[in-house]
Amino acid sequence: MPRPPGPSVRLRLTLSYAGFLLLAGGLLLAVVWVFLLRYVPDAVVINATSRGRGPGLFVPNRSDLQRAFAPRAAAALAFLLLLGLAGGWFLAGRVLAPLTRITDATRAAATGSLSHRIALPGRRDEFRELADAFDGMLARLEAHVGEQQRFAANASHELRTPLAITQTLLEVARKDPHHDPRELVDRLLAVNARAIDLTEALLLLSRADQRSFARETVDLSLLAEEAAETLLPLAEEHGVDLRVSGSITPAVGSRPLLLQLTTNLLHNAIVHNGTDGGTVWVTTGVPAGTAVLTVENTGDVLAPELVATLTEPFRRGTERVGGGSAGVGLGLAIVERIAQAHRGVLALDPRPGGGLRAVVRLPAAVPEEQAVPFRARA
């Protein structure tokens, strides 16, 4: 919004310094008057110590001292005023120099240059803390913008793939009128289902980023059981032994989002468990006042460098998700965003014997851990 022009901060500080110095000088002169001059008699005093042998010694009275003191006091105040203006202007410039660097960095960031950093030197003070906080904000913004740009590019590519496949199928069907329409419909249904799944995943990811959801107390152990019940047919299809155990794990958040988080972790563990079956372990607990959900699965030995990229959107294993791949490549990305939206973290680590360990830590609703009997799914 437009604002009327006004004096700069440096000018106001300069005037403040000069005014304070002038006030201090005036108070000092007032002290001299109150405690010294007011006790000097105003009458003419002659010291008659010569006992008639000559004129007595002249002693100045209050009026004499005032006439001698006033011009010099005025000159001293004028000097203090000039000194305060000059010194205040210099000191204000030195004090506000870090603020100038912060302002320049803000203007650079406003033009889209998020890589610029203030990197203010010196010891910690108010300006240093402000500069460090601003640098931290720029770093987070740069990372967030870069992630959003990569995500938008990947999403555009992935959404374009089913549309291109649909167009190709329709063109083939138009050129071959004797083509079996049932096969065309089945393939179009599969492509359309993939596009719908991708769109719903993108909407869920956006909802988690915006944190626009109601919060309630949710037991992660019950969500783990529910997700295991839902995915049990898929586990049996892949020959995976699904085991759920742990204790009551109350957390605060959105039940649908946390259920989606748990389901995505279990689905990822089942699908990427290897071709010869395997085991998926799901455990819950509240160690040290933190609600923890752990999902482990057997499988191939994974390199730490690969595991670090698994939460990137549209990544699956060692390859990018393509048009014919199962899933949409957003499972772990959604898990990470949901965890962050609930002020939690997702940690991925390769298991020593092969497979992946995913640990979600969320703020617990209660500090105590309440044990329940062991539960298992197979």
MARPALO-348536 format. One record per residue (C-alpha): residue number from 1; residue in three letters; x, y, z. Coordinates in steps of 0.05 Angstrom, whole numbers, plus 5000, padded with zeros to 4 digits. Layout:
residues N
PT resi resn    X    Y    Z
PT  NUM  ALA    X    Y    Z
...
end
This chain:
residues 378
PT resi resn    X    Y    Z
PT    1  MET 5000 5000 5000
PT    2  PRO 5025 5071 4986
PT    3  ARG 5052 5108 5045
PT    4  PRO 5070 5182 5053
PT    5  PRO 5144 5197 5054
PT    6  GLY 5176 5208 5122
PT    7  PRO 5244 5218 5153
PT    8  SER 5292 5159 5150
PT    9  VAL 5309 5116 5210
PT   10  ARG 5380 5141 5207
PT   11  LEU 5357 5214 5212
PT   12  ARG 5310 5198 5269
PT   13  LEU 5365 5162 5307
PT   14  THR 5413 5220 5293
PT   15  LEU 5363 5270 5321
PT   16  SER 5350 5225 5380
PT   17  TYR 5425 5220 5396
PT   18  ALA 5434 5295 5389
PT   19  GLY 5373 5310 5430
PT   20  PHE 5395 5263 5485
PT   21  LEU 5465 5293 5486
PT   22  LEU 5435 5363 5488
PT   23  LEU 5388 5343 5544
PT   24  ALA 5445 5313 5584
PT   25  GLY 5486 5377 5576
PT   26  GLY 5427 5419 5597
PT   27  LEU 5416 5376 5659
PT   28  LEU 5489 5383 5677
PT   29  LEU 5485 5459 5672
PT   30  ALA 5421 5457 5713
PT   31  VAL 5457 5417 5767
PT   32  VAL 5512 5470 5768
PT   33  TRP 5459 5524 5777
PT   34  VAL 5419 5488 5830
PT   35  PHE 5476 5465 5873
PT   36  LEU 5526 5522 5863
PT   37  LEU 5501 5588 5835
PT   38  ARG 5438 5592 5875
PT   39  TYR 5478 5595 5940
PT   40  VAL 5520 5654 5916
PT   41  PRO 5492 5719 5946
PT   42  ASP 5464 5770 5897
PT   43  ALA 5488 5832 5936
PT   44  VAL 5555 5866 5925
PT   45  VAL 5607 5837 5972
PT   46  ILE 5673 5871 5989
PT   47  ASN 5723 5834 6030
PT   48  ALA 5750 5884 6080
PT   49  THR 5810 5846 6104
PT   50  SER 5859 5903 6090
PT   51  ARG 5835 5938 6156
PT   52  GLY 5833 6008 6126
PT   53  ARG 5900 6005 6092
PT   54  GLY 5868 6004 6022
PT   55  PRO 5807 5982 5982
PT   56  GLY 5777 5915 6001
PT   57  LEU 5780 5852 5956
PT   58  PHE 5722 5848 5906
PT   59  VAL 5680 5784 5909
PT   60  PRO 5635 5769 5849
PT   61  ASN 5561 5761 5864
PT   62  ARG 5508 5718 5830
PT   63  SER 5495 5767 5774
PT   64  ASP 5568 5771 5757
PT   65  LEU 5573 5696 5753
PT   66  GLN 5510 5690 5711
PT   67  ARG 5537 5741 5661
PT   68  ALA 5602 5702 5655
PT   69  PHE 5569 5633 5656
PT   70  ALA 5511 5642 5607
PT   71  PRO 5550 5654 5542
PT   72  ARG 5598 5597 5556
PT   73  ALA 5540 5551 5574
PT   74  ALA 5505 5569 5509
PT   75  ALA 5569 5556 5470
PT   76  ALA 5577 5489 5504
PT   77  LEU 5506 5469 5487
PT   78  ALA 5516 5489 5414
PT   79  PHE 5579 5448 5411
PT   80  LEU 5542 5388 5442
PT   81  LEU 5487 5396 5390
PT   82  LEU 5536 5396 5332
PT   83  LEU 5575 5338 5363
PT   84  GLY 5510 5299 5374
PT   85  LEU 5487 5310 5302
PT   86  ALA 5554 5290 5271
PT   87  GLY 5567 5232 5319
PT   88  GLY 5495 5209 5317
PT   89  TRP 5495 5207 5241
PT   90  PHE 5559 5166 5241
PT   91  LEU 5537 5118 5296
PT   92  ALA 5468 5109 5265
PT   93  GLY 5500 5090 5199
PT   94  ARG 5544 5039 5234
PT   95  VAL 5486 5010 5273
PT   96  LEU 5440 5006 5213
PT   97  ALA 5491 4977 5165
PT   98  PRO 5468 4905 5177
PT   99  LEU 5396 4927 5165
PT  100  THR 5417 4953 5097
PT  101  ARG 5445 4885 5079
PT  102  ILE 5381 4851 5102
PT  103  THR 5340 4900 5060
PT  104  ASP 5382 4886 4998
PT  105  ALA 5374 4812 5008
PT  106  THR 5298 4821 5016
PT  107  ARG 5294 4859 4951
PT  108  ALA 5336 4806 4916
PT  109  ALA 5289 4752 4943
PT  110  ALA 5229 4792 4919
PT  111  THR 5255 4788 4848
PT  112  GLY 5260 4712 4853
PT  113  SER 5333 4705 4872
PT  114  LEU 5327 4657 4931
PT  115  SER 5399 4633 4928
PT  116  HIS 5425 4698 4958
PT  117  ARG 5446 4695 5031
PT  118  ILE 5462 4752 5079
PT  119  ALA 5515 4714 5118
PT  120  LEU 5522 4771 5168
PT  121  PRO 5589 4768 5204
PT  122  GLY 5603 4786 5276
PT  123  ARG 5578 4763 5344
PT  124  ARG 5507 4745 5359
PT  125  ASP 5460 4804 5370
PT  126  GLU 5391 4824 5348
PT  127  PHE 5412 4839 5276
PT  128  ARG 5452 4775 5272
PT  129  GLU 5393 4734 5295
PT  130  LEU 5348 4770 5245
PT  131  ALA 5397 4757 5189
PT  132  ASP 5406 4683 5208
PT  133  ALA 5330 4674 5212
PT  134  PHE 5323 4707 5144
PT  135  ASP 5377 4663 5114
PT  136  GLY 5342 4602 5142
PT  137  MET 5276 4624 5113
PT  138  LEU 5308 4635 5045
PT  139  ALA 5339 4565 5048
PT  140  ARG 5271 4534 5064
PT  141  LEU 5237 4575 5010
PT  142  GLU 5289 4556 4959
PT  143  ALA 5283 4482 4976
PT  144  HIS 5207 4486 4975
PT  145  VAL 5203 4524 4909
PT  146  GLY 5253 4475 4878
PT  147  GLU 5213 4416 4903
PT  148  GLN 5148 4446 4877
PT  149  GLN 5179 4460 4809
PT  150  ARG 5205 4389 4803
PT  151  PHE 5139 4362 4827
PT  152  ALA 5099 4404 4777
PT  153  ALA 5144 4381 4720
PT  154  ASN 5139 4308 4741
PT  155  ALA 5063 4313 4751
PT  156  SER 5054 4344 4683
PT  157  HIS 5095 4289 4652
PT  158  GLU 5058 4234 4689
PT  159  LEU 4989 4263 4674
PT  160  ARG 5007 4270 4601
PT  161  THR 5025 4196 4595
PT  162  PRO 4954 4167 4604
PT  163  LEU 4926 4220 4558
PT  164  ALA 4977 4202 4504
PT  165  ILE 4962 4128 4513
PT  166  THR 4887 4142 4507
PT  167  GLN 4898 4182 4444
PT  168  THR 4940 4127 4414
PT  169  LEU 4888 4073 4429
PT  170  LEU 4833 4115 4399
PT  171  GLU 4873 4129 4336
PT  172  VAL 4888 4055 4327
PT  173  ALA 4815 4037 4337
PT  174  ARG 4794 4090 4285
PT  175  LYS 4843 4063 4233
PT  176  ASP 4822 3990 4246
PT  177  PRO 4746 3987 4247
PT  178  HIS 4748 3911 4256
PT  179  HIS 4786 3917 4322
PT  180  ASP 4753 3884 4381
PT  181  PRO 4719 3941 4419
PT  182  ARG 4720 3902 4485
PT  183  GLU 4796 3900 4486
PT  184  LEU 4797 3975 4471
PT  185  VAL 4748 3989 4528
PT  186  ASP 4787 3947 4577
PT  187  ARG 4852 3983 4561
PT  188  LEU 4818 4051 4564
PT  189  LEU 4789 4033 4632
PT  190  ALA 4858 4014 4658
PT  191  VAL 4889 4078 4632
PT  192  ASN 4832 4120 4660
PT  193  ALA 4836 4085 4728
PT  194  ARG 4910 4102 4730
PT  195  ALA 4896 4175 4713
PT  196  ILE 4843 4178 4768
PT  197  ASP 4890 4147 4819
PT  198  LEU 4944 4197 4801
PT  199  THR 4896 4256 4806
PT  200  GLU 4870 4232 4874
PT  201  ALA 4941 4223 4899
PT  202  LEU 4959 4294 4877
PT  203  LEU 4897 4322 4912
PT  204  LEU 4915 4284 4975
PT  205  LEU 4986 4309 4972
PT  206  SER 4961 4381 4965
PT  207  ARG 4913 4372 5023
PT  208  ALA 4970 4347 5067
PT  209  ASP 5014 4406 5047
PT  210  GLN 4960 4457 5064
PT  211  ARG 4946 4424 5132
PT  212  SER 4872 4438 5122
PT  213  PHE 4844 4382 5164
PT  214  ALA 4810 4372 5231
PT  215  ARG 4851 4342 5287
PT  216  GLU 4830 4288 5336
PT  217  THR 4861 4234 5379
PT  218  VAL 4877 4173 5335
PT  219  ASP 4905 4106 5356
PT  220  LEU 4959 4085 5306
PT  221  SER 4954 4012 5328
PT  222  LEU 4881 4010 5306
PT  223  LEU 4899 4043 5240
PT  224  ALA 4953 3991 5229
PT  225  GLU 4903 3935 5241
PT  226  GLU 4853 3967 5194
PT  227  ALA 4904 3977 5139
PT  228  ALA 4929 3905 5148
PT  229  GLU 4857 3879 5142
PT  230  THR 4847 3919 5079
PT  231  LEU 4913 3897 5047
PT  232  LEU 4911 3824 5070
PT  233  PRO 4885 3799 5002
PT  234  LEU 4941 3836 4967
PT  235  ALA 4992 3806 5015
PT  236  GLU 4964 3736 5003
PT  237  GLU 4967 3748 4928
PT  238  HIS 5041 3766 4933
PT  239  GLY 5055 3710 4983
PT  240  VAL 5075 3759 5037
PT  241  ASP 5068 3744 5111
PT  242  LEU 5038 3806 5143
PT  243  ARG 5050 3814 5219
PT  244  VAL 5021 3870 5262
PT  245  SER 5041 3879 5335
PT  246  GLY 5053 3933 5386
PT  247  SER 5016 3975 5437
PT  248  ILE 4964 4030 5439
PT  249  THR 4995 4090 5404
PT  250  PRO 4952 4152 5410
PT  251  ALA 4970 4210 5365
PT  252  VAL 4936 4276 5347
PT  253  GLY 4917 4288 5275
PT  254  SER 4869 4271 5219
PT  255  ARG 4846 4199 5220
PT  256  PRO 4835 4193 5144
PT  257  LEU 4904 4222 5130
PT  258  LEU 4939 4179 5181
PT  259  LEU 4902 4118 5155
PT  260  GLN 4926 4136 5085
PT  261  LEU 4996 4143 5112
PT  262  THR 4993 4073 5144
PT  263  THR 4961 4042 5083
PT  264  ASN 5013 4071 5036
PT  265  LEU 5070 4045 5079
PT  266  LEU 5040 3975 5082
PT  267  HIS 5023 3975 5007
PT  268  ASN 5094 3996 4990
PT  269  ALA 5123 3942 5035
PT  270  ILE 5080 3888 5004
PT  271  VAL 5089 3907 4931
PT  272  HIS 5164 3916 4936
PT  273  ASN 5177 3854 4977
PT  274  GLY 5207 3813 4922
PT  275  THR 5180 3759 4875
PT  276  ASP 5189 3700 4923
PT  277  GLY 5145 3727 4979
PT  278  GLY 5172 3752 5044
PT  279  THR 5149 3784 5109
PT  280  VAL 5123 3852 5129
PT  281  TRP 5127 3873 5203
PT  282  VAL 5084 3930 5229
PT  283  THR 5096 3954 5300
PT  284  THR 5070 4012 5341
PT  285  GLY 5090 4043 5407
PT  286  VAL 5102 4106 5447
PT  287  PRO 5175 4108 5466
PT  288  ALA 5197 4172 5502
PT  289  GLY 5130 4205 5491
PT  290  THR 5131 4199 5415
PT  291  ALA 5080 4159 5375
PT  292  VAL 5120 4112 5330
PT  293  LEU 5096 4070 5272
PT  294  THR 5148 4023 5242
PT  295  VAL 5139 3983 5178
PT  296  GLU 5193 3935 5156
PT  297  ASN 5196 3888 5096
PT  298  THR 5243 3837 5067
PT  299  GLY 5269 3844 4997
PT  300  ASP 5330 3863 4957
PT  301  VAL 5389 3898 4990
PT  302  LEU 5381 3972 4980
PT  303  ALA 5437 4023 4976
PT  304  PRO 5431 4083 5024
PT  305  GLU 5437 4130 4964
PT  306  LEU 5375 4098 4933
PT  307  VAL 5335 4099 4998
PT  308  ALA 5348 4174 5004
PT  309  THR 5310 4186 4938
PT  310  LEU 5249 4142 4952
PT  311  THR 5207 4200 4979
PT  312  GLU 5217 4239 4915
PT  313  PRO 5151 4241 4876
PT  314  PHE 5144 4191 4819
PT  315  ARG 5202 4149 4843
PT  316  ARG 5197 4074 4853
PT  317  GLY 5258 4032 4868
PT  318  THR 5313 4046 4819
PT  319  GLU 5269 4070 4762
PT  320  ARG 5222 4128 4751
PT  321  VAL 5148 4110 4747
PT  322  GLY 5124 4105 4676
PT  323  GLY 5059 4096 4642
PT  324  GLY 5058 4021 4649
PT  325  SER 5083 4016 4720
PT  326  ALA 5039 3994 4777
PT  327  GLY 5022 4051 4824
PT  328  VAL 5032 4124 4813
PT  329  GLY 5098 4134 4849
PT  330  LEU 5070 4180 4902
PT  331  GLY 5062 4131 4960
PT  332  LEU 5123 4149 5002
PT  333  ALA 5119 4222 4980
PT  334  ILE 5049 4225 5009
PT  335  VAL 5072 4190 5073
PT  336  GLU 5127 4242 5083
PT  337  ARG 5080 4301 5071
PT  338  ILE 5026 4274 5117
PT  339  ALA 5079 4262 5171
PT  340  GLN 5105 4333 5163
PT  341  ALA 5034 4361 5165
PT  342  HIS 5026 4327 5232
PT  343  ARG 5092 4356 5258
PT  344  GLY 5125 4288 5250
PT  345  VAL 5181 4257 5210
PT  346  LEU 5190 4198 5164
PT  347  ALA 5257 4160 5167
PT  348  LEU 5275 4108 5115
PT  349  ASP 5333 4060 5125
PT  350  PRO 5356 3998 5088
PT  351  ARG 5351 3933 5129
PT  352  PRO 5417 3897 5137
PT  353  GLY 5388 3832 5108
PT  354  GLY 5352 3866 5052
PT  355  GLY 5288 3906 5046
PT  356  LEU 5267 3973 5077
PT  357  ARG 5251 4000 5146
PT  358  ALA 5203 4059 5149
PT  359  VAL 5194 4095 5216
PT  360  VAL 5142 4149 5226
PT  361  ARG 5148 4191 5290
PT  362  LEU 5090 4235 5310
PT  363  PRO 5075 4276 5373
PT  364  ALA 5038 4230 5422
PT  365  ALA 4971 4248 5451
PT  366  VAL 4990 4221 5520
PT  367  PRO 5059 4210 5552
PT  368  GLU 5045 4141 5580
PT  369  GLU 5049 4077 5540
PT  370  GLN 4993 4029 5551
PT  371  ALA 5010 3958 5531
PT  372  VAL 4961 3912 5495
PT  373  PRO 4967 3839 5477
PT  374  PHE 5008 3819 5417
PT  375  ARG 4970 3818 5351
PT  376  ALA 4992 3784 5288
PT  377  ARG 4966 3779 5217
PT  378  ALA 4986 3727 5167
end
